[in-house]
Each structure stands twice: as C-alpha cells, then as structure tokens.
Amino acid sequence: MERHRSLRMTLLLAAGAAGCSNAKSPEIAVVTLGEPQTATPRDAGVPDEQAAPAPRPPRGVGWVTERDGTVHRATRVRCDATIDQRACSGTERTFQCRTDADCNEGPRGKCVSSFGQIGAYCGCEYACESDAECGASEACVCKGTGALREQHSVCAKALCSVDADCPGSACGLSAYFNGCWEQVTLACRTKEDTCQSDADCRSDESRGAACVVTDPDAESVRWECAGISCAIGRPLVVDGQARAAQGAARDDWRAPAELDVASLSPELRELAAAHYAAVAALEHASIASFARFSLQLLALGAPAALVGEAHRAALDEVEHARLAYGVASRLAGRAIGPGPLLEAATAPLGAGVAEVVEALVEEGCVGEALGAAEGREIAQRAGDPALAATLARIAADEERHAALSWRALSWMLATFGEPARSAAERAFSRAAARYAVDPAPGPAVHEALGLLPARALGALRREVLAEVIAPCRAALPGLSCDSMAAQPSSPPQGSS
C-alpha cells in the first residue's frame, strides 16, 4: 500500500475522498478489482462450461476468410514475395544497410528507404514465398491477409501451420497491433478462447479491441480481446484507436537532451530512439486530446477552473513532446520531430455526457494515473541522470493531469447524475479489463534506458489498479463501494 501512497492520496483529494472508509485505515478503503473479463459471454444463460465459443471446423484451401472476418490457414500456399518499397538511395540520414547484400538475417532481404518515427533511414525488410524460407516454428503469411499491416509477406511465429494441426478446430491468423508495433502469430482456436472474432470485442467492456493472441510464448495460449496497450496516458483516440503523427526530420520540436550514449551499441540506440520517438508522438497527440477535452468541458458548461486546467495540461504536453523528441533525437543522432496530425482537426468532438465521461475515465482517470506510476518507476530505474530527470518531470505532470481528470469526473457525476454514473461504471470496468493483463512484449528490454519488460509493466499496472484506482473510484459519490475479492499484488519483476 505504501508504494503508491502519494499518487493514491493525490487522486483521493481530487475525487473528494468521500465514500468508503474502514476502521483499519485512516484513508479510504482499498477495493481491489476482480479477475478481468476480456470478453462477455454471448449468452448469459449458458452454463460456464459451455460459454466459450466452439471452434469452427476447418475448411477451404490456402488462407480462408470467414463471414465474421476471422482468417485461418487451411493449407500451405505460396506468397508473392515482392517488396515494393523503394531501394535505399544513399541520401538517407541513417544506414542500417546500404545494399541488399547487407540484409541477410532473413529471406529475400531488401535494403529499402523508409521514413518513420526515427526519420529517413535505410533499413532491411524481409519477405517470404513459402514456409521453407522462414525459421523453425514459423510460417509465411502473405501480404494483404486478414488484418496484417505489413505491405509484404512476413515470417510469423507459428504455433500451428495449417488447420490439420488443430483437430476439430482451425489455425487462425492473429495480427495484433498494440498501438506501437505488430505481432503476427498463427495459433489454434480452442474452447479456452474468450472470443471468436473481433465482433466479440465490441462490447462496452472491450471497446476498440480485437480478438488476437497477445502472448504466443505463454504456457497456455488463448485468443482474447486486446486493444491499445503501449499508449499509457491521454492518447488522441478516434474510432477506438490511438492516433499520432508520423515522424519528420525537423529540429523545432525537441528540447536539449544531455544523455550519455557513447557506451550504447548502434542497434540499441536505434531501438531506444524508435521507442522514445513513439512516446513523443503520443505526447504530441495528447495536446490534441486535451484541446478536445477543453471544448467538451465548455460544451457541458464546466467551471472555469476545470477549463483552465485542461488548457494548462495541453501546454504541459507540448513540453513533454519536446522532451521526448529530444531524447529520441539524441539517441538517433539526428533531428526527429512530428509530421502533420490531421486527426487533430477532423476527430469528432463527441460532447454527449456519456461519451465524455467514458473517455475521461479510460484516458484520464485510469490512463494518466497509470502513466504517472509508470513514468515514476522508469525514472527510478533509468541509469542516466538526465533521462531520469526527464522522465520524473513528465511523471509529475501526468499525476496532476490524472488529478484533473478525477476532479472533472466528480463534477460531472454531481451535475449529470445517473447518465454520468452509468457511463463511469462501464468505463472503469472496461479499463480494468484492458490494463489488468500484461502488454505485448516490446522490441527490446533495457531497464537503464527505460525499456521495461512486459511482465514488469503488467505487474505495475495491476498494482495501480488495485491500490490507487479502486479506492479512488470508491471515493466518488454514487459509484459502487462494494468490496470485491482481494488479489495479492507484488512489485514489478526485473526480467521478463
């Protein structure tokens, strides 16, 4: 309980610290969350042992797309291995390769010119024509198959290769994009799955999620609803997805960063630079998110103090983006900044009470509280003093932003009553399900650079849900104060 006491007390004060108390603690009673439900059973009248969807029998040839949008692999098929991206011209600013001969870590390597969060660079892309060109326990997934985002065929982790490997079931394609990167897996559909298709993930409890395999290395692999897991904070969400600007080679969006990078390998620097460029892009998008929030507050007739705080939070996010772009630029050795963010002007305002409350709970009350705790944890582990100071500053601001969200929610509950209360209850349940599971593993783990293992992040988030979010939720008038089954929590582990 003491680990997150400061954050908990800040948010309790913002929420009004009313509601559920007990004799064992002078603070609010701690109400821990129950087991997250990643998908709702389709028929509440069906007994538990029959609630899971029955796997469909395999059929067809090659890649088969069913009417519900699910994709499975009935038989092996040859793919078009063309990589249409332009070859490296030699004018890029960073070179992971210079010719196709440098790309020998996978099949059919091509040195291409790309422009992403880390600016213009030459990098290797790999495609495949058949499973034989992929590694052990891998399969070749053709471009354009299912939800695959890559623009060429890829070698994916294969827990099954074809439907025949899954007796009475199907070998499904999971292309899970968690907001930062894509994880492609082939896995059998089983009765243990909590969802069958993306349509099962469109309930209030899992808005914006898809039915995917989140951890193909788990002892027991299953399909479940999962959405954005790497975008902690207040993202700019449009149609259930976090939106952010693409990277651009510009020098006017970065703050000076005095990081010591001499001891880091070029490969690690590139991975860390890409990570912090993605963080910066999300902070940049948060400016638009707070701008939208301030307009929503005006539309709902909010007090001047709340509107003013929303605008100040947007200015904080400008500085957060500059700090993160500065870190990314320092690691990459070149200027990195944001490109245009068209969604900032075209995203729907959504000023209905229920819509505003649900977004506020998920993105602010929960998301920014998690972001504050995560930033503080990363800052404590960071090996570079300059990086630690940057992360600590961002974490402190995120804590204030979380407090603003709880104050705004308290006002909305008092002003709008039952519609706001019902929306808040739905959103808290949805957020608990989303963040109580480990995020997908990142491309690298290096604690001194702030790249924590997925298991450590998952453990931290579960702690904050139980020790901060639950008691603050209970403090809000009108929301449930019922105690739920306690679950033990432990400090984040140091390795994945």
Secondary structure, 3 states (H helix, E strand, C coil): CHHHHHHHHHHHHHHCCCCCEECCEEEECCCCCCCCCCCCCCCCCCCHHHHCCCCCCCCCCCEEECCCCCEEECCCCCCCCCCCCCECCCCCCEECCCCHHHCCCCCCCEEEEEEECCEEEEEEECCCCCHHHCCCCEEEECCCCCCCCCCCCEEEEECCCCHHHCCCCCEEEEEEECCCCEEEEEEECCCCCCCCCHHHHCCHHHCCCEEECCCCCCCCCCCEEECCCCCCCCCEEECCEEECCCEECCCCCCCCCCCCCCCCCHHHHHHHHHHHHHHHHHHHHHHHHHHHHHHHHHHCCCCHHHHHHHHHHHHHHHHHHHHHHHHHHHHHCCCCEECCCCHHHHCCCCCCHHHHHHHHHHHHHHHHHHHHHHHHHHHHHCCCHHHHHHHHHHHHHHHHHHHHHHHHHHHHHHHHCHHHHHHHHHHHHHHHHHHCCCCCCCCCCEHHHCECCHHHHHHHHHHHHHHHHHHHHHHCCCCCCCCCCCCCCCCCCCCC
